[in-house]
Amino acid sequence: MNIENKEMLYTLSKEDLATALTPYYKDFYDQLSDHQKENISFDMVVNDAYKRLHFNNSAPTDTDGRSKLIEYAGVSPCTLAIGTVVAGAFKLAFKFMGIHEPERESATQILLKKLGHEAIHELLTIVHDLKNSNSITDKSKNTWSLIAKVKDDIGISGITNCLKESMHWYDWVITGITAIAQLTIWFATDGAAFIVEIALAGPAIARLVFDSVDAVNTCS
């Protein structure tokens, strides 16, 4: 059983999770059609979010394997290599939000397309810092820096909209509310809880560092 950490939603009791999700529910609910509103309630959102958070965080944190990025025409090997690192970082973040693996994969593909070649290439400096990090804490901080820079580029809504494009409306309401709640908490605290969490995830960090080495070498 995880010790409750109010900055990591997957550790919360169902009651505390409901409190954390409450501020974001109405905005999502108001966007639904009348038919959709008849088929969802706040209690349903909380119950399903709680199940997804626990299901996806019941095992030790690891990556889901290297992302199989789509090689779009005109995308350089360097951009693809950097994108692999960025995708790995976001798949970890999405896992903490209770997002199932296939949806993580789809959302990261959409995220990279939304960022575009130039913005992805601008992340090389952070990827280089990740490669050269000596301590697990520095590796974790640089992983968070990737997420923070993407947020600066496209905003929290840009990140969550990548999820919206990859799932059914019902799943999107549950996932979107959870994602916005979690991202808001993280960005309000400079990612402190995220950094601590992934510092405990050796295999996940090892994969990101391996991919960062590949990216730096590819872009040299």
N, C-alpha and C positions, 0 to 999 in steps of 0.2 A: 504494500500500500504506500502510495506516495504521500509525503508530508505536504500539507496544504501550503501553497505559495500563491498568494493572491495575484501575483504577476504572471502566473502560468495557469491558464484556465483548466487544463486537464487535471490539475491537482485539487480542484475545488469540489466541495460537496454540491449536490444538486441545488440546494437552497442558495448557496453563495453564487453558483453559476447563474441562476435566475436573476439575482441582483445585478451581476455583471452585464447580462444581456439586455436587461430592461430598457436602458436608454436608447437602444438601437432598433428595437422591434417596430415601433410605430412607423418609422420612415420606410421600412421594407413593406410593411403591411399596406400602407397607403398606395403603394405602387402596383398592387395586385388587382386583377379583375374581380368582379363580384363573385364569379364562379370559384376563383382561386381562394378568395377570402372565406368562402364556405367550407373549404377543405383544409384549413390550417388554423391553429390557435397558438397562443404564446406557450401554453403548457406542452403542446406537441413539439414546438421548437426546442424548448429546454430539454425535454426527455430525449429527443433524437440527438441533440448536440452533446448531451452528457454521454450517451452511448458511443457516439463517434469519437469523442475525445478519449474515452477510456479504451476503446477497441484499438485505436491507432497509436496509443502510447503505452500499451500493456507490455510490450517487448522492449528490450534495450534499443536505444536510438542508434540507427544506422542509416546509411543511404540506401536507396532501393536499387543500387547498382548504377552504373554510369548512364546518364541520360542519352537516349538515342536521338540526337538532334537531327531535324530535317535539314538536308543540305539544299538550301534555296539557291537558285541561280544567282551568280554574282557575289555570293558570300565567300569571303576568303577563309582559308584554313585557320588563320589567326583568330578571326572573329568567331568561328565555330568553337575553337578551343577555349576562348574566354567565356563564350556562352555556356559551355559545359560546366565551368566552375560556378557561374551565376545560377544556373539551373540547379546544381547540387545544393547550393545555399538555400534557395527558395523551397526546394523539396523538403528540406529539414524544417523550415519554418511552417510550411503547410501541414506537415505531419503533426506538429504541436497544436495546430488548429483543428485536428480531428478529420482532416481531409483524406479520403481513401487514395491508395496508390495510383490507380488509373487516372483519377482526376488531378492528382499532383502532376503527373506526366503531361497531361493535356494542357493544364494551366501554365506550366513553365514554358511550353512551346509557344503558347499565345503571348506570354509575357515577353519573350525574346523578340518576337515579331513586332510587338508594340514598341519596344525600346528602339529597335532599328540598329543598323550596322554601326553608325557613328557613336551612339551612346554606349553600345556594348564595348567598342574599342577603347573608349575613354575609361573603362573600368580596369584596364591593364595595370595601371599603377597599383591599385589595391590588390589585384591578383599577384603582382610581383611581391608586394609586402607580405601577403599570405605565404607565398613560397619561402620567403626568407625569415619567417617568424621562428624564433627559437623556442619559446615556451608555449604550452598548450593554451594559456590565457591569451597570449598575443594572437595565436591562430584563431581563437574564438572571437576576439575583438575584430580582427580583420574580416572574418566571415560576416559579422554584424555590419561592418562598414560597407560591404557589398550591398546588403539589403537596404541600408540607410541611403546610399547613393541612388539606388533605383527608386526609392520613395521620393527623393528630391527631384528626380527626373519626371516621374509620372504620377506621383501622389498616392495616398492610400487608396483612393477610389480607383486609380489606374491598376493597382495591384489586384484589388478585389474584383474588378470587372473582368480580369482574366479568368477568374473562377466562374463568373456568371456565364461566360461564353462556352464553358465546357460541361455544363450540367443542366438537368431538368429544373424547372422553376421551383419546385418544392425543395429539392436538394440545395438549390442556390439560396433560398431564404435562410435555411438553417446554417449553411456554410458561410454565407455572406455576413450574417449577423455575428457569428462566432469570430470570423476573420477580422472584421472591423473592430470588434471589442478587444481582441488580442493584440492587433497591431497598434491600436490607440494606447493601450497600456505600455507596450514595449517602447514606443517612440516617446512617450512621456517620461520614461526612465532611462533613456539612451540605451535601451536593449540590455539592461543589467541582468535580468533573469534569463533571457535567451543566451547570453554569453556564458553564464554559469552552467546552464543546462547542457549546452553542447561541449563545454569543457570536460564534462563527464562522459562524453560519447567518443571514445578513442577511435573506433573504426570509421565513424562518420567524418571526423576531422582528418584522419589519415587519407581517406578517399579524396577529400577536397584539396589537401596539400599535394597529393599525387597529380590531380588534374591541373593544379596551378603550376606545377613544374612543367607539365606537358604544354600548357598554354604559353609560358614564358619562353620555352625552347622553340615552340612553333612560331612565335612572333619575333624571334631574334633575327 
